[in-house]
Amino acid sequence: MTMVKCEDLKKYFPIQRGAFKGKAGIVKAVDGVTLEIKKGETFGIVGESGCGKTTLGKLILGILKPDSGSITSATKDLQAIFQDPYNSLDPKMKIYDILSEGLVLKREAGDMRKRVEDLLDLVRLPEDSLKKYPHQFSGGERQRIAIGRAVLTHPEFIVCDEPVSSLDVTIQLQILKLLKTIQKKMSITYLFISHDLRVVKFMSDRIAVMKDGRIIEEGATQVVYAKPVHPYTKQLLSSVLAYGY
């Protein structure tokens, strides 16, 4: 089953005069992207900064509207996990209020307190976390909170946009394993965006390599890593050391 399908998707942004060599123009952030994400898989988007991968994620989430092309989604239950959990968590709200906010907005019935407490167990945080504020947690703990907020309402599709790039390698692995555990437990489909090919390899079933707003190579993760076709993909892979997990 197809969860999300994009066809000839385009999103351009204007450049103001003086911003780029003194000339006005456009940035082709997403330039004719066609892809299909299957239910239950992790589809990785990898590429250097500025290649358009985050813009693509925002288009799929509906945060941005495409200039042309189409996005077809089998679900309206979409969520996102962003790069910097500190900026995405309201510093004035206690963790209980942050986590329960989605349930309040969706007017879901049931024992809200129990659902939040069960969620803490899922993301491996102690119960006393609910009384605290975001600044009282480490970066890895804050990302666990952000993940918990994203999954509490049982979404079918989550865009993970550089969710571990601000964390050290040890914490990265913990968070990646947590995301895999949650995916298996809740049957969630992921779009996993990262500039780090090692992370994408660990997480993804299939990947697409982006450059200058276009997908230049796509396929099963193991195939792309073992036998890359495009010179740009080969260049990216040549600079990657074995991740060790």
C-alpha positions, -999 to 999 in steps of 0.1 A, spaced: 0 0 0 12 35 -8 12 59 21 25 91 3 30 97 -34 46 128 -49 45 135 -87 66 162 -105 66 183 -73 81 218 -76 88 245 -51 108 276 -60 118 305 -38 127 340 -51 161 355 -44 161 392 -36 184 414 -56 218 417 -39 214 383 -21 232 363 -47 259 381 -67 238 412 -69 211 396 -90 176 386 -84 165 351 -93 150 319 -79 161 289 -59 147 256 -72 144 240 -38 123 211 -51 125 207 -88 103 180 -103 104 153 -75 85 121 -80 86 94 -53 64 69 -35 66 60 1 51 26 11 31 20 43 52 7 72 86 15 56 113 41 64 121 61 33 153 80 36 161 113 19 198 121 20 218 150 6 240 180 15 226 211 32 206 232 7 197 202 -15 159 207 -8 152 177 15 137 198 43 116 217 18 103 184 5 94 173 40 75 205 46 56 201 14 45 166 23 34 178 58 14 206 42 35 233 59 44 246 24 23 245 -7 38 233 -40 41 256 -70 31 226 -91 28 189 -90 8 168 -67 10 150 -33 -14 122 -25 -15 108 10 -34 79 24 -37 95 58 -43 128 75 -26 116 107 9 132 101 34 144 126 70 157 126 101 154 146 125 182 141 163 187 145 164 209 176 140 197 203 147 227 225 133 252 199 103 229 191 93 226 228 76 256 245 100 266 274 71 279 294 52 247 294 57 217 317 63 184 300 28 170 309 12 200 292 35 196 261 27 159 258 -10 161 264 -16 191 242 -22 169 211 -48 149 229 -66 181 240 -66 195 205 -79 162 190 -105 160 219 -96 124 225 -115 107 253 -101 84 279 -76 86 308 -53 113 295 -30 111 325 -25 73 320 -18 77 283 9 103 290 24 82 317 24 51 295 41 73 268 69 82 292 76 45 297 77 40 259 103 68 254 121 57 286 118 88 308 109 88 345 74 98 357 87 128 375 96 143 341 60 155 338 65 182 364 96 197 348 103 222 320 123 216 288 154 234 300 158 208 328 166 180 304 196 171 283 195 172 245 188 135 241 160 137 268 144 166 250 144 147 218 127 118 236 100 142 247 96 155 211 93 120 199 67 112 226 47 143 216 48 132 179 36 96 186 11 101 214 -19 107 190 -9 75 171 -1 91 137 4 69 107 31 90 91 60 109 106 85 132 89 118 129 109 139 160 98 175 156 110 162 143 144 197 133 157 221 157 140 224 179 171 232 149 194 265 132 200 271 98 184 262 77 215 229 95 221 222 94 184 222 56 185 199 55 214 174 78 197 176 59 164 169 26 182 140 42 200 125 53 167 128 18 153 112 3 184 83 28 182 78 22 145 76 -16 150 52 -12 180 29 14 164 32 5 126 43 40 117 57 50 83 87 73 84 102 98 60 137 101 74 157 132 63 194 135 70 227 147 55 244 118 72 245 87 51 255 65 80 224 74 99 202 70 68 217 36 62 209 24 97 173 36 96 160 33 60 145 5 39 148 26 7 166 59 1 166 87 -24 196 110 -29 189 146 -35 210 173 -52 199 208 -63 163 200 -57 162 168 -77 163 131 -68 193 118 -87 193 82 -74 167 60 -56 165 24 -45 167 -2 -18 192 10 8 216 -19 6 217 -18 -32 224 20 -34 252 17 -8 267 -14 -24 264 -3 -60 258 34 -64 252 46 -99 253 84 -99 288 100 -95 274 123 -68 262 93 -48 296 77 -52 312 109 -40 291 111 -9 297 74 0 334 77 -5 336 102 23 317 81 48 335 58 73 318 27 86 294 37 114 300 6 135 264 -4 140 
